[in-house]
Amino acid sequence: MTDTRPDDDYQHTLRVYWEDTDAGGVVFYANYLKFFERARTEWLRSLGFGQEQLRTETGAMFVVTDTSVRYRQPARLDDELAVSVRVVERGRASLLISQRATRNGAVLAEGSIRIGFVEAASFRPCRIPSQILERIG
């Protein structure tokens, strides 16, 4: 991943709570995936597509199909983090999303997350609705 980011990345701010940390007082590594999930959910909501609304209106939903995360620096209790979302690849039934968790501009964790659009009942891949793809740009 590159160190330069376009200005139009979606940014979600969150605070590190006690429950996010491990015995060493730093954010437990798996919690970065939770932070990334929250940011993607708020990004979709900012585009006008709530997760539950999508499921009830289309009978389909986004699911994570692949992740890769690189940890660079620890986050600690009470840190305020900015978590970015940027679509780097669009397919008919999936999106590849680049995400970063930063504190005051320092990259703490970065990753790529592939989300697929699937029928809620069967988990079979289906096309991402055109209105979502249009909003993503």
N, C-alpha and C positions, 0 to 999 in steps of 0.2 A: 504494500500500500504506500501511496505517496504521502508526503507531509503537507502538501498544499490542498486546500479544500475550497470549493466554490462558496461564495457568500450566500447562496440560496439553499444550503442544507437546512433541513428542519432541525431545530434545536429544542430539546426538552430538558428542563432543569429539575433536579431532584436533590434531596438531602439524604445523607447517609445516616441511618438510625442504628441503634444498638443491635437490633435483630439482624442487621446486614453484616455484622463483623464476626470474626472468628476469635478463638482464644488468644491470638496474638494481637488483637485490637485493630486488625485491618479488615477490609471488605473480603469476605469469603469469595473465592474465585468464581464459583457458580452463580453468585448473585449478579455478576455483570450481565449474564444472559437475561436475568429478570429485568435489569435496568434497560437493556436493549429492547426487550419485549414491550415494556411500558412506553418507551419512546416511539416504537413503531405503531403501537395502538393509538397514541395521541396524534401521531402524524396522519394516520388514516382518518381519525376523527376530524382533524383540521381540514382535510379534503372533503369532508361531508359524509364519511362512511364509517359509522360505528360498527364494531365487530358483530354485535348481536343483531343490529339492523340488517347487515349484510346476510347473515344466516337466515333470518326470518323472511326477508324479501326475495332472496335469490335461491335459498336452499343450499347455499355453498358457503365456504369459509376459507380463510388463509390458514395454513399450517406450516410449521417450520420443517423443512426437509433436509437441511444441511447447515452446519455451523463450523466456523473456524475463528478462534479468538487468540490474540496475542496479548499477553500481560506485560506491561512495561514498568509501571510504578504502582505502589499501593495507594488506595484511598483509605481514609480513616473516619472514625466517628465524627459526625457533625460537618464533614466536608460537604460543600455544595458542588455538585457535578453537572456538567452540561453533556447531554448525550445526543449525538447527531444521527440523522438518517439521510442517506443519499442513495437513490436508485442508480445502479451502475449497469444493469442489464434487464431488459424487458423481453419476456417471452409470451407466448399465447396463454400459458397456464402457470407461469412462475415469474418471480422477480428476484434478482440478486441485489441485495442491499448492503452497502458499506456503512458501518457504524463505529463511532468512537465515543469513549467516555473521557472527558477532560476535566481538569481542575485548574482554573486560572490559566487556561491555554496549554497546560502540560498534558500530553497524552498519557492516560493511565492504562487504558485497554482499547484495542481496536479489533474489529472482526468483520467477517462477511457472513451474512445470513441469507440463505435461499428460502423463500416462502413460496409454497405452491397453493393454487386455488383448487379446492376439491369439493365434490358433492358431500354435503354434511352426512347424509345417510350411509353412503357407501365408501367414502374417502377416495373415490375415483377422480383423477384429474379432470378439470373442465376449464373452459376458457374464462379468463378474467373479463368481467363485463367491460364493454367499451367505454362507459362513462368513467370508470376508474382509470383506465389507461389514458383517457383524454385529460383527466385532472392531474395525473402524474406528469404529463407533458412529454 
